[in-house]
Amino acid sequence: MRPRALNFDQLVKQNKQELLDDEKKIRQIELRLEKKHRDLVGFESEELELK
């Protein structure tokens, strides 16, 4: 069964929502990467202090 064709306004709305969802996912990934980086830098600092 073919999906119903969307009109221009519906496509714009759908694309805008997808972009907002993507932006949220990207921000979550960035936050996880920043945390991993902080944890890694903190771990390396602790190792240097132990030496």
N, CA, C and O atoms as a Tripos MOL2 file, in Angstrom:
@<TRIPOS>MOLECULE
protein
  204   203    51     0     0
PROTEIN
NO_CHARGES

@<TRIPOS>ATOM
      1 N           0.8430   -1.1890    0.0000 N.3       1 MET1
      2 CA          0.0000    0.0000    0.0000 C.3       1 MET1
      3 C           0.8850    1.2480    0.0000 C.2       1 MET1
      4 O           1.8150    1.3570    0.7990 O.2       1 MET1
      5 N           0.5970    2.1560   -0.8730 N.am      2 ARG2
      6 CA          1.3750    3.3990   -0.9840 C.3       2 ARG2
      7 C           1.0240    4.3770    0.1180 C.2       2 ARG2
      8 O          -0.1520    4.5710    0.4240 O.2       2 ARG2
      9 N           2.0430    5.0020    0.7250 N.am      3 PRO3
     10 CA          1.7230    6.0160    1.7380 C.3       3 PRO3
     11 C           1.0430    7.2250    1.1010 C.2       3 PRO3
     12 O           1.2940    7.5700   -0.0540 O.2       3 PRO3
     13 N           0.1890    7.8440    1.8780 N.am      4 ARG4
     14 CA         -0.5270    9.0250    1.3970 C.3       4 ARG4
     15 C           0.4640   10.1600    1.1750 C.2       4 ARG4
     16 O           1.3580   10.3930    1.9890 O.2       4 ARG4
     17 N           0.2930   10.8480    0.0800 N.am      5 ALA5
     18 CA          1.1740   11.9760   -0.2330 C.3       5 ALA5
     19 C           0.9200   13.1110    0.7580 C.2       5 ALA5
     20 O          -0.2220   13.4190    1.1000 O.2       5 ALA5
     21 N           2.0080   13.7200    1.2050 N.am      6 LEU6
     22 CA          1.8890   14.8460    2.1290 C.3       6 LEU6
     23 C           1.9370   16.1530    1.3530 C.2       6 LEU6
     24 O           2.6390   16.2650    0.3480 O.2       6 LEU6
     25 N           1.1940   17.1290    1.8220 N.am      7 ASN7
     26 CA          1.2780   18.4290    1.1680 C.3       7 ASN7
     27 C           2.5130   19.1650    1.6880 C.2       7 ASN7
     28 O           3.1760   18.7010    2.6150 O.2       7 ASN7
     29 N           2.8090   20.2890    1.0960 N.am      8 PHE8
     30 CA          4.0350   21.0210    1.4100 C.3       8 PHE8
     31 C           4.1240   21.3870    2.8900 C.2       8 PHE8
     32 O           5.1640   21.1890    3.5170 O.2       8 PHE8
     33 N           3.0420   21.9170    3.4460 N.am      9 ASP9
     34 CA          3.0520   22.3250    4.8570 C.3       9 ASP9
     35 C           3.2940   21.1370    5.7820 C.2       9 ASP9
     36 O           4.0000   21.2560    6.7830 O.2       9 ASP9
     37 N           2.7040   19.9940    5.4420 N.am     10 GLN10
     38 CA          2.9190   18.7990    6.2580 C.3      10 GLN10
     39 C           4.3740   18.3440    6.1760 C.2      10 GLN10
     40 O           4.9590   17.9360    7.1790 O.2      10 GLN10
     41 N           4.9510   18.4150    4.9850 N.am     11 LEU11
     42 CA          6.3540   18.0380    4.8180 C.3      11 LEU11
     43 C           7.2750   18.9670    5.6120 C.2      11 LEU11
     44 O           8.2210   18.5150    6.2580 O.2      11 LEU11
     45 N           6.9890   20.2590    5.5560 N.am     12 VAL12
     46 CA          7.7960   21.2270    6.3060 C.3      12 VAL12
     47 C           7.7010   20.9250    7.7990 C.2      12 VAL12
     48 O           8.7150   20.9070    8.4980 O.2      12 VAL12
     49 N           6.5030   20.6920    8.2800 N.am     13 LYS13
     50 CA          6.2980   20.3920    9.7040 C.3      13 LYS13
     51 C           7.0330   19.1050   10.0940 C.2      13 LYS13
     52 O           7.6890   19.0480   11.1350 O.2      13 LYS13
     53 N           6.9180   18.0860    9.2570 N.am     14 GLN14
     54 CA          7.5790   16.8080    9.5360 C.3      14 GLN14
     55 C           9.1020   16.9720    9.5350 C.2      14 GLN14
     56 O           9.7870   16.4580   10.4190 O.2      14 GLN14
     57 N           9.6170   17.6830    8.5470 N.am     15 ASN15
     58 CA         11.0660   17.9000    8.4670 C.3      15 ASN15
     59 C          11.5770   18.7080    9.6550 C.2      15 ASN15
     60 O          12.6440   18.4190   10.1960 O.2      15 ASN15
     61 N          10.8140   19.7200   10.0560 N.am     16 LYS16
     62 CA         11.2100   20.5360   11.2070 C.3      16 LYS16
     63 C          11.2740   19.6770   12.4660 C.2      16 LYS16
     64 O          12.2110   19.7930   13.2550 O.2      16 LYS16
     65 N          10.2750   18.8140   12.6530 N.am     17 GLN17
     66 CA         10.2540   17.9420   13.8290 C.3      17 GLN17
     67 C          11.4290   16.9670   13.7960 C.2      17 GLN17
     68 O          12.0530   16.7080   14.8250 O.2      17 GLN17
     69 N          11.7300   16.4260   12.6160 N.am     18 GLU18
     70 CA         12.8610   15.5060   12.4900 C.3      18 GLU18
     71 C          14.1770   16.2170   12.8110 C.2      18 GLU18
     72 O          15.0560   15.6390   13.4500 O.2      18 GLU18
     73 N          14.3100   17.4620   12.3700 N.am     19 LEU19
     74 CA         15.5190   18.2290   12.6860 C.3      19 LEU19
     75 C          15.6380   18.4860   14.1870 C.2      19 LEU19
     76 O          16.7280   18.3870   14.7510 O.2      19 LEU19
     77 N          14.5280   18.8140   14.8290 N.am     20 LEU20
     78 CA         14.5420   19.0310   16.2770 C.3      20 LEU20
     79 C          14.9050   17.7430   17.0140 C.2      20 LEU20
     80 O          15.6600   17.7650   17.9860 O.2      20 LEU20
     81 N          14.3610   16.6230   16.5430 N.am     21 ASP21
     82 CA         14.6900   15.3270   17.1510 C.3      21 ASP21
     83 C          16.1720   15.0090   16.9670 C.2      21 ASP21
     84 O          16.8340   14.5430   17.8940 O.2      21 ASP21
     85 N          16.6860   15.2640   15.7660 N.am     22 ASP22
     86 CA         18.1040   15.0200   15.4900 C.3      22 ASP22
     87 C          18.9850   15.8990   16.3690 C.2      22 ASP22
     88 O          20.0010   15.4490   16.8990 O.2      22 ASP22
     89 N          18.5820   17.1590   16.5150 N.am     23 GLU23
     90 CA         19.3510   18.0870   17.3460 C.3      23 GLU23
     91 C          19.4110   17.5880   18.7920 C.2      23 GLU23
     92 O          20.4540   17.6680   19.4410 O.2      23 GLU23
     93 N          18.2920   17.0790   19.2860 N.am     24 LYS24
     94 CA         18.2450   16.5530   20.6530 C.3      24 LYS24
     95 C          19.1660   15.3380   20.7850 C.2      24 LYS24
     96 O          19.8990   15.2170   21.7660 O.2      24 LYS24
     97 N          19.1270   14.4400   19.7990 N.am     25 LYS25
     98 CA         19.9870   13.2520   19.8380 C.3      25 LYS25
     99 C          21.4600   13.6430   19.7810 C.2      25 LYS25
    100 O          22.2860   13.0740   20.4950 O.2      25 LYS25
    101 N          21.7850   14.6070   18.9410 N.am     26 ILE26
    102 CA         23.1760   15.0690   18.8250 C.3      26 ILE26
    103 C          23.6390   15.6620   20.1480 C.2      26 ILE26
    104 O          24.7580   15.3980   20.5870 O.2      26 ILE26
    105 N          22.7950   16.4530   20.7790 N.am     27 ARG27
    106 CA         23.1620   17.0650   22.0710 C.3      27 ARG27
    107 C          23.4030   15.9920   23.1260 C.2      27 ARG27
    108 O          24.3340   16.1020   23.9250 O.2      27 ARG27
    109 N          22.5640   14.9470   23.1310 N.am     28 GLN28
    110 CA         22.7520   13.8550   24.0880 C.3      28 GLN28
    111 C          24.0860   13.1500   23.8450 C.2      28 GLN28
    112 O          24.7870   12.8050   24.7970 O.2      28 GLN28
    113 N          24.4380   12.9380   22.5850 N.am     29 ILE29
    114 CA         25.7190   12.3150   22.2440 C.3      29 ILE29
    115 C          26.8690   13.2090   22.6890 C.2      29 ILE29
    116 O          27.8550   12.7290   23.2490 O.2      29 ILE29
    117 N          26.7390   14.5230   22.4350 N.am     30 GLU30
    118 CA         27.7850   15.4620   22.8530 C.3      30 GLU30
    119 C          27.9850   15.4260   24.3670 C.2      30 GLU30
    120 O          29.1170   15.4420   24.8500 O.2      30 GLU30
    121 N          26.8890   15.3790   25.1070 N.am     31 LEU31
    122 CA         26.9910   15.3430   26.5680 C.3      31 LEU31
    123 C          27.6770   14.0650   27.0390 C.2      31 LEU31
    124 O          28.4930   14.0970   27.9610 O.2      31 LEU31
    125 N          27.3430   12.9330   26.4000 N.am     32 ARG32
    126 CA         28.0020   11.6710   26.7670 C.3      32 ARG32
    127 C          29.4880   11.7200   26.4550 C.2      32 ARG32
    128 O          30.3060   11.2520   27.2470 O.2      32 ARG32
    129 N          29.8450   12.2890   25.2960 N.am     33 LEU33
    130 CA         31.2590   12.4010   24.9320 C.3      33 LEU33
    131 C          32.0080   13.3140   25.8990 C.2      33 LEU33
    132 O          33.1300   13.0090   26.3050 O.2      33 LEU33
    133 N          31.3850   14.4340   26.2670 N.am     34 GLU34
    134 CA         32.0200   15.3470   27.2200 C.3      34 GLU34
    135 C          32.2440   14.6580   28.5620 C.2      34 GLU34
    136 O          33.2870   14.8460   29.1880 O.2      34 GLU34
    137 N          31.2740   13.8620   29.0060 N.am     35 LYS35
    138 CA         31.4190   13.1450   30.2730 C.3      35 LYS35
    139 C          32.5440   12.1200   30.1720 C.2      35 LYS35
    140 O          33.3690   12.0140   31.0800 O.2      35 LYS35
    141 N          32.5840   11.3680   29.0810 N.am     36 LYS36
    142 CA         33.6580   10.3820   28.9140 C.3      36 LYS36
    143 C          35.0130   11.0670   28.8860 C.2      36 LYS36
    144 O          35.9830   10.5610   29.4500 O.2      36 LYS36
    145 N          35.0800   12.2180   28.2290 N.am     37 HIS37
    146 CA         36.3400   12.9610   28.1630 C.3      37 HIS37
    147 C          36.7550   13.4240   29.5630 C.2      37 HIS37
    148 O          37.9130   13.2800   29.9550 O.2      37 HIS37
    149 N          35.7980   13.9820   30.3100 N.am     38 ARG38
    150 CA         36.1000   14.4220   31.6800 C.3      38 ARG38
    151 C          36.5600   13.2480   32.5360 C.2      38 ARG38
    152 O          37.5230   13.3640   33.2940 O.2      38 ARG38
    153 N          35.8650   12.1160   32.4100 N.am     39 ASP39
    154 CA         36.2430   10.9310   33.1840 C.3      39 ASP39
    155 C          37.6450   10.4690   32.8080 C.2      39 ASP39
    156 O          38.4350   10.1080   33.6800 O.2      39 ASP39
    157 N          37.9550   10.4800   31.5200 N.am     40 LEU40
    158 CA         39.2730   10.0450   31.0520 C.3      40 LEU40
    159 C          40.3560   10.9990   31.5360 C.2      40 LEU40
    160 O          41.4000   10.5570   32.0150 O.2      40 LEU40
    161 N          40.1230   12.2950   31.4180 N.am     41 VAL41
    162 CA         41.1010   13.2860   31.8670 C.3      41 VAL41
    163 C          41.2810   13.1700   33.3770 C.2      41 VAL41
    164 O          42.4020   13.2600   33.8780 O.2      41 VAL41
    165 N          40.1950   12.9740   34.0940 N.am     42 GLY42
    166 CA         40.2800   12.8060   35.5390 C.3      42 GLY42
    167 C          41.0590   11.5620   35.9060 C.2      42 GLY42
    168 O          41.8450   11.5760   36.8540 O.2      42 GLY42
    169 N          40.8510   10.4860   35.1650 N.am     43 PHE43
    170 CA         41.5700    9.2380   35.4160 C.3      43 PHE43
    171 C          43.0560    9.4200   35.1660 C.2      43 PHE43
    172 O          43.8840    8.9530   35.9480 O.2      43 PHE43
    173 N          43.4000   10.1030   34.0700 N.am     44 GLU44
    174 CA         44.8090   10.3450   33.7550 C.3      44 GLU44
    175 C          45.4520   11.2300   34.8250 C.2      44 GLU44
    176 O          46.6070   11.0170   35.1930 O.2      44 GLU44
    177 N          44.7170   12.2110   35.3180 N.am     45 SER45
    178 CA         45.2410   13.0910   36.3720 C.3      45 SER45
    179 C          45.5100   12.2920   37.6420 C.2      45 SER45
    180 O          46.5290   12.4930   38.3040 O.2      45 SER45
    181 N          44.6000   11.3910   37.9790 N.am     46 GLU46
    182 CA         44.7840   10.5560   39.1700 C.3      46 GLU46
    183 C          46.0150    9.6690   39.0120 C.2      46 GLU46
    184 O          46.7730    9.4860   39.9640 O.2      46 GLU46
    185 N          46.2190    9.1140   37.8080 N.am     47 GLU47
    186 CA         47.3890    8.2660   37.5640 C.3      47 GLU47
    187 C          48.6750    9.0610   37.7470 C.2      47 GLU47
    188 O          49.6320    8.5660   38.3420 O.2      47 GLU47
    189 N          48.7010   10.2940   37.2370 N.am     48 LEU48
    190 CA         49.9010   11.1210   37.3580 C.3      48 LEU48
    191 C          50.1820   11.4610   38.8180 C.2      48 LEU48
    192 O          51.3390   11.5130   39.2340 O.2      48 LEU48
    193 N          49.1250   11.6930   39.5960 N.am     49 GLU49
    194 CA         49.3040   12.0260   41.0060 C.3      49 GLU49
    195 C          49.8610   10.8410   41.7880 C.2      49 GLU49
    196 O          50.5810   11.0220   42.7700 O.2      49 GLU49
    197 N          49.5250    9.6260   41.3490 N.am     50 LEU50
    198 CA         49.9910    8.4310   42.0500 C.3      50 LEU50
    199 C          51.4660    8.1470   41.7810 C.2      50 LEU50
    200 O          52.1150    7.4560   42.5670 O.2      50 LEU50
    201 N          51.9990    8.6700   40.6830 N.am     51 LYS51
    202 CA         53.3960    8.3860   40.3130 C.3      51 LYS51
    203 C          54.3770    9.2040   41.0900 C.2      51 LYS51
    204 O          55.5840    9.0760   40.8890 O.2      51 LYS51
@<TRIPOS>BOND
     1     1     2 1
     2     2     3 1
     3     3     4 2
     4     3     5 am
     5     5     6 1
     6     6     7 1
     7     7     8 2
     8     7     9 am
     9     9    10 1
    10    10    11 1
    11    11    12 2
    12    11    13 am
    13    13    14 1
    14    14    15 1
    15    15    16 2
    16    15    17 am
    17    17    18 1
    18    18    19 1
    19    19    20 2
    20    19    21 am
    21    21    22 1
    22    22    23 1
    23    23    24 2
    24    23    25 am
    25    25    26 1
    26    26    27 1
    27    27    28 2
    28    27    29 am
    29    29    30 1
    30    30    31 1
    31    31    32 2
    32    31    33 am
    33    33    34 1
    34    34    35 1
    35    35    36 2
    36    35    37 am
    37    37    38 1
    38    38    39 1
    39    39    40 2
    40    39    41 am
    41    41    42 1
    42    42    43 1
    43    43    44 2
    44    43    45 am
    45    45    46 1
    46    46    47 1
    47    47    48 2
    48    47    49 am
    49    49    50 1
    50    50    51 1
    51    51    52 2
    52    51    53 am
    53    53    54 1
    54    54    55 1
    55    55    56 2
    56    55    57 am
    57    57    58 1
    58    58    59 1
    59    59    60 2
    60    59    61 am
    61    61    62 1
    62    62    63 1
    63    63    64 2
    64    63    65 am
    65    65    66 1
    66    66    67 1
    67    67    68 2
    68    67    69 am
    69    69    70 1
    70    70    71 1
    71    71    72 2
    72    71    73 am
    73    73    74 1
    74    74    75 1
    75    75    76 2
    76    75    77 am
    77    77    78 1
    78    78    79 1
    79    79    80 2
    80    79    81 am
    81    81    82 1
    82    82    83 1
    83    83    84 2
    84    83    85 am
    85    85    86 1
    86    86    87 1
    87    87    88 2
    88    87    89 am
    89    89    90 1
    90    90    91 1
    91    91    92 2
    92    91    93 am
    93    93    94 1
    94    94    95 1
    95    95    96 2
    96    95    97 am
    97    97    98 1
    98    98    99 1
    99    99   100 2
   100    99   101 am
   101   101   102 1
   102   102   103 1
   103   103   104 2
   104   103   105 am
   105   105   106 1
   106   106   107 1
   107   107   108 2
   108   107   109 am
   109   109   110 1
   110   110   111 1
   111   111   112 2
   112   111   113 am
   113   113   114 1
   114   114   115 1
   115   115   116 2
   116   115   117 am
   117   117   118 1
   118   118   119 1
   119   119   120 2
   120   119   121 am
   121   121   122 1
   122   122   123 1
   123   123   124 2
   124   123   125 am
   125   125   126 1
   126   126   127 1
   127   127   128 2
   128   127   129 am
   129   129   130 1
   130   130   131 1
   131   131   132 2
   132   131   133 am
   133   133   134 1
   134   134   135 1
   135   135   136 2
   136   135   137 am
   137   137   138 1
   138   138   139 1
   139   139   140 2
   140   139   141 am
   141   141   142 1
   142   142   143 1
   143   143   144 2
   144   143   145 am
   145   145   146 1
   146   146   147 1
   147   147   148 2
   148   147   149 am
   149   149   150 1
   150   150   151 1
   151   151   152 2
   152   151   153 am
   153   153   154 1
   154   154   155 1
   155   155   156 2
   156   155   157 am
   157   157   158 1
   158   158   159 1
   159   159   160 2
   160   159   161 am
   161   161   162 1
   162   162   163 1
   163   163   164 2
   164   163   165 am
   165   165   166 1
   166   166   167 1
   167   167   168 2
   168   167   169 am
   169   169   170 1
   170   170   171 1
   171   171   172 2
   172   171   173 am
   173   173   174 1
   174   174   175 1
   175   175   176 2
   176   175   177 am
   177   177   178 1
   178   178   179 1
   179   179   180 2
   180   179   181 am
   181   181   182 1
   182   182   183 1
   183   183   184 2
   184   183   185 am
   185   185   186 1
   186   186   187 1
   187   187   188 2
   188   187   189 am
   189   189   190 1
   190   190   191 1
   191   191   192 2
   192   191   193 am
   193   193   194 1
   194   194   195 1
   195   195   196 2
   196   195   197 am
   197   197   198 1
   198   198   199 1
   199   199   200 2
   200   199   201 am
   201   201   202 1
   202   202   203 1
   203   203   204 2
@<TRIPOS>SUBSTRUCTURE
     1 MET1         2 RESIDUE 1 A MET
     2 ARG2         6 RESIDUE 1 A ARG
     3 PRO3        10 RESIDUE 1 A PRO
     4 ARG4        14 RESIDUE 1 A ARG
     5 ALA5        18 RESIDUE 1 A ALA
     6 LEU6        22 RESIDUE 1 A LEU
     7 ASN7        26 RESIDUE 1 A ASN
     8 PHE8        30 RESIDUE 1 A PHE
     9 ASP9        34 RESIDUE 1 A ASP
    10 GLN10       38 RESIDUE 1 A GLN
    11 LEU11       42 RESIDUE 1 A LEU
    12 VAL12       46 RESIDUE 1 A VAL
    13 LYS13       50 RESIDUE 1 A LYS
    14 GLN14       54 RESIDUE 1 A GLN
    15 ASN15       58 RESIDUE 1 A ASN
    16 LYS16       62 RESIDUE 1 A LYS
    17 GLN17       66 RESIDUE 1 A GLN
    18 GLU18       70 RESIDUE 1 A GLU
    19 LEU19       74 RESIDUE 1 A LEU
    20 LEU20       78 RESIDUE 1 A LEU
    21 ASP21       82 RESIDUE 1 A ASP
    22 ASP22       86 RESIDUE 1 A ASP
    23 GLU23       90 RESIDUE 1 A GLU
    24 LYS24       94 RESIDUE 1 A LYS
    25 LYS25       98 RESIDUE 1 A LYS
    26 ILE26      102 RESIDUE 1 A ILE
    27 ARG27      106 RESIDUE 1 A ARG
    28 GLN28      110 RESIDUE 1 A GLN
    29 ILE29      114 RESIDUE 1 A ILE
    30 GLU30      118 RESIDUE 1 A GLU
    31 LEU31      122 RESIDUE 1 A LEU
    32 ARG32      126 RESIDUE 1 A ARG
    33 LEU33      130 RESIDUE 1 A LEU
    34 GLU34      134 RESIDUE 1 A GLU
    35 LYS35      138 RESIDUE 1 A LYS
    36 LYS36      142 RESIDUE 1 A LYS
    37 HIS37      146 RESIDUE 1 A HIS
    38 ARG38      150 RESIDUE 1 A ARG
    39 ASP39      154 RESIDUE 1 A ASP
    40 LEU40      158 RESIDUE 1 A LEU
    41 VAL41      162 RESIDUE 1 A VAL
    42 GLY42      166 RESIDUE 1 A GLY
    43 PHE43      170 RESIDUE 1 A PHE
    44 GLU44      174 RESIDUE 1 A GLU
    45 SER45      178 RESIDUE 1 A SER
    46 GLU46      182 RESIDUE 1 A GLU
    47 GLU47      186 RESIDUE 1 A GLU
    48 LEU48      190 RESIDUE 1 A LEU
    49 GLU49      194 RESIDUE 1 A GLU
    50 LEU50      198 RESIDUE 1 A LEU
    51 LYS51      202 RESIDUE 1 A LYS
